[in-house]
Structure formats: C-alpha cells, structure tokens
Amino acid sequence: MIFEWINLGFNLADGHPTAFYVVHGVLIAVNIILALVLAAVGVRGWKAGRA
C-alpha cells in the first residue's frame, strides 16, 4: 500500500482532469474506511484473546 500511495501522489501532481481526482478521492476514502474497520476488528479480537 505504501507504494500505491507514493505512486498516487506522483500521479496527482501531473494535472489530470477533474474526474481523475474524484475517482481517486473516492478510492482513498474507501481505503481509509476499510482500514479503520479492519483495525477495529483487530483490536476487538486482540482484546478478546487477552481476556
């Protein structure tokens, strides 16, 4: 994922049409939401395993 974020940063600097930014903005938002959900599931599982 680190490579993808770095690559996206370089691609966004190229001056693309608005649709490009909208699509990638949605992809970033979905990626962040999924990361938060998976982190919450992981924390709950970790806490349940310790108890």
Biopython code that builds the backbone (N, CA, C, O; Angstrom):
import numpy as np
from Bio.PDB.StructureBuilder import StructureBuilder

atoms = [
    (1, "MET", "N", (0.818, -1.201, 0.000)),
    (1, "MET", "CA", (0.000, 0.000, 0.000)),
    (1, "MET", "C", (0.859, 1.262, 0.000)),
    (1, "MET", "O", (0.470, 2.288, -0.557)),
    (2, "ILE", "N", (2.022, 1.175, 0.626)),
    (2, "ILE", "CA", (2.887, 2.360, 0.657)),
    (2, "ILE", "C", (3.274, 2.763, -0.760)),
    (2, "ILE", "O", (3.249, 3.945, -1.103)),
    (3, "PHE", "N", (3.638, 1.764, -1.597)),
    (3, "PHE", "CA", (3.990, 2.058, -2.981)),
    (3, "PHE", "C", (2.814, 2.701, -3.715)),
    (3, "PHE", "O", (3.001, 3.630, -4.501)),
    (4, "GLU", "N", (1.616, 2.209, -3.460)),
    (4, "GLU", "CA", (0.421, 2.750, -4.122)),
    (4, "GLU", "C", (0.193, 4.207, -3.738)),
    (4, "GLU", "O", (-0.117, 5.028, -4.601)),
    (5, "TRP", "N", (0.342, 4.542, -2.460)),
    (5, "TRP", "CA", (0.136, 5.920, -2.026)),
    (5, "TRP", "C", (1.197, 6.851, -2.620)),
    (5, "TRP", "O", (0.882, 7.966, -3.036)),
    (6, "ILE", "N", (2.453, 6.392, -2.661)),
    (6, "ILE", "CA", (3.514, 7.209, -3.251)),
    (6, "ILE", "C", (3.253, 7.420, -4.738)),
    (6, "ILE", "O", (3.396, 8.534, -5.243)),
    (7, "ASN", "N", (2.875, 6.363, -5.433)),
    (7, "ASN", "CA", (2.570, 6.450, -6.857)),
    (7, "ASN", "C", (1.391, 7.390, -7.102)),
    (7, "ASN", "O", (1.423, 8.187, -8.040)),
    (8, "LEU", "N", (0.369, 7.306, -6.283)),
    (8, "LEU", "CA", (-0.797, 8.190, -6.423)),
    (8, "LEU", "C", (-0.378, 9.643, -6.234)),
    (8, "LEU", "O", (-0.850, 10.526, -6.951)),
    (9, "GLY", "N", (0.500, 9.892, -5.278)),
    (9, "GLY", "CA", (0.972, 11.257, -5.061)),
    (9, "GLY", "C", (1.652, 11.827, -6.285)),
    (9, "GLY", "O", (1.432, 12.985, -6.638)),
    (10, "PHE", "N", (2.482, 11.021, -6.939)),
    (10, "PHE", "CA", (3.133, 11.481, -8.171)),
    (10, "PHE", "C", (2.113, 11.673, -9.296)),
    (10, "PHE", "O", (2.219, 12.627, -10.066)),
    (11, "ASN", "N", (1.141, 10.790, -9.396)),
    (11, "ASN", "CA", (0.134, 10.903, -10.448)),
    (11, "ASN", "C", (-0.761, 12.123, -10.255)),
    (11, "ASN", "O", (-1.167, 12.745, -11.236)),
    (12, "LEU", "N", (-1.071, 12.472, -9.031)),
    (12, "LEU", "CA", (-1.924, 13.629, -8.780)),
    (12, "LEU", "C", (-1.214, 14.936, -9.119)),
    (12, "LEU", "O", (-1.871, 15.947, -9.368)),
    (13, "ALA", "N", (0.096, 14.931, -9.132)),
    (13, "ALA", "CA", (0.858, 16.140, -9.441)),
    (13, "ALA", "C", (0.925, 16.417, -10.943)),
    (13, "ALA", "O", (1.446, 17.454, -11.352)),
    (14, "ASP", "N", (0.408, 15.511, -11.768)),
    (14, "ASP", "CA", (0.528, 15.659, -13.221)),
    (14, "ASP", "C", (-0.542, 16.548, -13.849)),
    (14, "ASP", "O", (-0.430, 16.865, -15.033)),
    (15, "GLY", "N", (-1.559, 16.959, -13.123)),
    (15, "GLY", "CA", (-2.601, 17.817, -13.675)),
    (15, "GLY", "C", (-3.590, 17.064, -14.544)),
    (15, "GLY", "O", (-3.650, 17.282, -15.754)),
    (16, "HIS", "N", (-4.347, 16.201, -13.951)),
    (16, "HIS", "CA", (-5.336, 15.385, -14.666)),
    (16, "HIS", "C", (-6.695, 16.071, -14.660)),
    (16, "HIS", "O", (-6.894, 17.058, -13.953)),
    (17, "PRO", "N", (-7.645, 15.538, -15.462)),
    (17, "PRO", "CA", (-9.000, 16.088, -15.431)),
    (17, "PRO", "C", (-9.669, 15.849, -14.077)),
    (17, "PRO", "O", (-9.224, 15.024, -13.279)),
    (18, "THR", "N", (-10.736, 16.587, -13.845)),
    (18, "THR", "CA", (-11.437, 16.532, -12.563)),
    (18, "THR", "C", (-11.918, 15.126, -12.229)),
    (18, "THR", "O", (-11.854, 14.719, -11.068)),
    (19, "ALA", "N", (-12.389, 14.387, -13.199)),
    (19, "ALA", "CA", (-12.896, 13.035, -12.948)),
    (19, "ALA", "C", (-11.816, 12.153, -12.322)),
    (19, "ALA", "O", (-12.122, 11.315, -11.473)),
    (20, "PHE", "N", (-10.589, 12.326, -12.720)),
    (20, "PHE", "CA", (-9.475, 11.564, -12.155)),
    (20, "PHE", "C", (-9.373, 11.805, -10.655)),
    (20, "PHE", "O", (-9.215, 10.862, -9.880)),
    (21, "TYR", "N", (-9.465, 13.068, -10.247)),
    (21, "TYR", "CA", (-9.369, 13.410, -8.830)),
    (21, "TYR", "C", (-10.566, 12.895, -8.050)),
    (21, "TYR", "O", (-10.419, 12.446, -6.914)),
    (22, "VAL", "N", (-11.758, 12.955, -8.653)),
    (22, "VAL", "CA", (-12.966, 12.460, -7.982)),
    (22, "VAL", "C", (-12.858, 10.960, -7.749)),
    (22, "VAL", "O", (-13.106, 10.486, -6.640)),
    (23, "VAL", "N", (-12.493, 10.218, -8.774)),
    (23, "VAL", "CA", (-12.386, 8.770, -8.654)),
    (23, "VAL", "C", (-11.335, 8.394, -7.616)),
    (23, "VAL", "O", (-11.582, 7.528, -6.777)),
    (24, "HIS", "N", (-10.188, 9.018, -7.657)),
    (24, "HIS", "CA", (-9.145, 8.682, -6.700)),
    (24, "HIS", "C", (-9.493, 9.146, -5.291)),
    (24, "HIS", "O", (-9.089, 8.514, -4.315)),
    (25, "GLY", "N", (-10.226, 10.225, -5.176)),
    (25, "GLY", "CA", (-10.705, 10.656, -3.864)),
    (25, "GLY", "C", (-11.638, 9.629, -3.249)),
    (25, "GLY", "O", (-11.555, 9.339, -2.056)),
    (26, "VAL", "N", (-12.534, 9.075, -4.073)),
    (26, "VAL", "CA", (-13.443, 8.029, -3.600)),
    (26, "VAL", "C", (-12.643, 6.781, -3.217)),
    (26, "VAL", "O", (-12.912, 6.170, -2.183)),
    (27, "LEU", "N", (-11.679, 6.404, -4.027)),
    (27, "LEU", "CA", (-10.852, 5.234, -3.711)),
    (27, "LEU", "C", (-10.083, 5.428, -2.405)),
    (27, "LEU", "O", (-9.979, 4.495, -1.608)),
    (28, "ILE", "N", (-9.556, 6.602, -2.182)),
    (28, "ILE", "CA", (-8.842, 6.880, -0.937)),
    (28, "ILE", "C", (-9.793, 6.799, 0.249)),
    (28, "ILE", "O", (-9.451, 6.225, 1.284)),
    (29, "ALA", "N", (-10.987, 7.371, 0.103)),
    (29, "ALA", "CA", (-11.968, 7.334, 1.193)),
    (29, "ALA", "C", (-12.357, 5.902, 1.534)),
    (29, "ALA", "O", (-12.422, 5.540, 2.709)),
    (30, "VAL", "N", (-12.616, 5.084, 0.516)),
    (30, "VAL", "CA", (-12.972, 3.687, 0.747)),
    (30, "VAL", "C", (-11.812, 2.956, 1.403)),
    (30, "VAL", "O", (-12.022, 2.148, 2.307)),
    (31, "ASN", "N", (-10.608, 3.225, 0.966)),
    (31, "ASN", "CA", (-9.420, 2.593, 1.533)),
    (31, "ASN", "C", (-9.273, 2.940, 3.015)),
    (31, "ASN", "O", (-8.967, 2.066, 3.827)),
    (32, "ILE", "N", (-9.484, 4.185, 3.367)),
    (32, "ILE", "CA", (-9.374, 4.607, 4.759)),
    (32, "ILE", "C", (-10.477, 3.980, 5.604)),
    (32, "ILE", "O", (-10.222, 3.543, 6.727)),
    (33, "ILE", "N", (-11.698, 3.932, 5.080)),
    (33, "ILE", "CA", (-12.806, 3.310, 5.813)),
    (33, "ILE", "C", (-12.525, 1.837, 6.059)),
    (33, "ILE", "O", (-12.722, 1.344, 7.169)),
    (34, "LEU", "N", (-12.064, 1.129, 5.032)),
    (34, "LEU", "CA", (-11.733, -0.289, 5.204)),
    (34, "LEU", "C", (-10.618, -0.477, 6.228)),
    (34, "LEU", "O", (-10.669, -1.409, 7.031)),
    (35, "ALA", "N", (-9.623, 0.388, 6.208)),
    (35, "ALA", "CA", (-8.525, 0.288, 7.169)),
    (35, "ALA", "C", (-9.037, 0.488, 8.591)),
    (35, "ALA", "O", (-8.614, -0.217, 9.507)),
    (36, "LEU", "N", (-9.941, 1.440, 8.783)),
    (36, "LEU", "CA", (-10.494, 1.687, 10.117)),
    (36, "LEU", "C", (-11.341, 0.518, 10.602)),
    (36, "LEU", "O", (-11.269, 0.132, 11.769)),
    (37, "VAL", "N", (-12.144, -0.042, 9.702)),
    (37, "VAL", "CA", (-12.973, -1.195, 10.065)),
    (37, "VAL", "C", (-12.095, -2.387, 10.433)),
    (37, "VAL", "O", (-12.335, -3.046, 11.445)),
    (38, "LEU", "N", (-11.087, -2.665, 9.624)),
    (38, "LEU", "CA", (-10.198, -3.791, 9.915)),
    (38, "LEU", "C", (-9.401, -3.558, 11.192)),
    (38, "LEU", "O", (-9.151, -4.506, 11.937)),
    (39, "ALA", "N", (-9.005, -2.338, 11.458)),
    (39, "ALA", "CA", (-8.304, -2.033, 12.704)),
    (39, "ALA", "C", (-9.219, -2.266, 13.904)),
    (39, "ALA", "O", (-8.783, -2.807, 14.921)),
    (40, "ALA", "N", (-10.477, -1.864, 13.793)),
    (40, "ALA", "CA", (-11.428, -2.078, 14.888)),
    (40, "ALA", "C", (-11.650, -3.564, 15.133)),
    (40, "ALA", "O", (-11.697, -3.998, 16.284)),
    (41, "VAL", "N", (-11.789, -4.349, 14.070)),
    (41, "VAL", "CA", (-11.953, -5.798, 14.210)),
    (41, "VAL", "C", (-10.707, -6.401, 14.852)),
    (41, "VAL", "O", (-10.820, -7.269, 15.717)),
    (42, "GLY", "N", (-9.546, -5.963, 14.451)),
    (42, "GLY", "CA", (-8.302, -6.468, 15.014)),
    (42, "GLY", "C", (-8.165, -6.147, 16.490)),
    (42, "GLY", "O", (-7.747, -7.000, 17.273)),
    (43, "VAL", "N", (-8.511, -4.932, 16.878)),
    (43, "VAL", "CA", (-8.422, -4.539, 18.284)),
    (43, "VAL", "C", (-9.402, -5.350, 19.112)),
    (43, "VAL", "O", (-9.058, -5.813, 20.200)),
    (44, "ARG", "N", (-10.626, -5.530, 18.609)),
    (44, "ARG", "CA", (-11.610, -6.341, 19.351)),
    (44, "ARG", "C", (-11.138, -7.776, 19.517)),
    (44, "ARG", "O", (-11.303, -8.368, 20.583)),
    (45, "GLY", "N", (-10.550, -8.338, 18.465)),
    (45, "GLY", "CA", (-10.040, -9.701, 18.538)),
    (45, "GLY", "C", (-8.875, -9.811, 19.489)),
    (45, "GLY", "O", (-8.761, -10.790, 20.227)),
    (46, "TRP", "N", (-8.003, -8.814, 19.479)),
    (46, "TRP", "CA", (-6.844, -8.807, 20.367)),
    (46, "TRP", "C", (-7.278, -8.722, 21.820)),
    (46, "TRP", "O", (-6.753, -9.434, 22.676)),
    (47, "LYS", "N", (-8.259, -7.830, 22.098)),
    (47, "LYS", "CA", (-8.755, -7.698, 23.459)),
    (47, "LYS", "C", (-9.479, -8.964, 23.919)),
    (47, "LYS", "O", (-9.350, -9.364, 25.077)),
    (48, "ALA", "N", (-10.232, -9.592, 23.031)),
    (48, "ALA", "CA", (-10.943, -10.820, 23.391)),
    (48, "ALA", "C", (-9.955, -11.950, 23.660)),
    (48, "ALA", "O", (-10.200, -12.786, 24.529)),
    (49, "GLY", "N", (-8.860, -11.988, 22.941)),
    (49, "GLY", "CA", (-7.848, -13.017, 23.144)),
    (49, "GLY", "C", (-7.109, -12.859, 24.459)),
    (49, "GLY", "O", (-6.665, -13.846, 25.046)),
    (50, "ARG", "N", (-6.977, -11.641, 24.919)),
    (50, "ARG", "CA", (-6.267, -11.379, 26.179)),
    (50, "ARG", "C", (-7.131, -11.702, 27.388)),
    (50, "ARG", "O", (-6.601, -12.025, 28.451)),
    (51, "ALA", "N", (-8.427, -11.622, 27.250)),
    (51, "ALA", "CA", (-9.333, -11.806, 28.394)),
    (51, "ALA", "C", (-9.548, -13.250, 28.772)),
    (51, "ALA", "O", (-10.286, -13.538, 29.714)),
]
sb = StructureBuilder()
sb.init_structure("model")
sb.init_model(0)
sb.init_chain("A")
sb.init_seg("    ")
for serial, (resi, resn, name, xyz) in enumerate(atoms, 1):
    if name == "N":
        sb.init_residue(resn, " ", resi, " ")
    sb.init_atom(name, np.array(xyz, "f"), 0.0, 1.0, " ", f" {name:<3s}", serial, name[0])
structure = sb.get_structure()
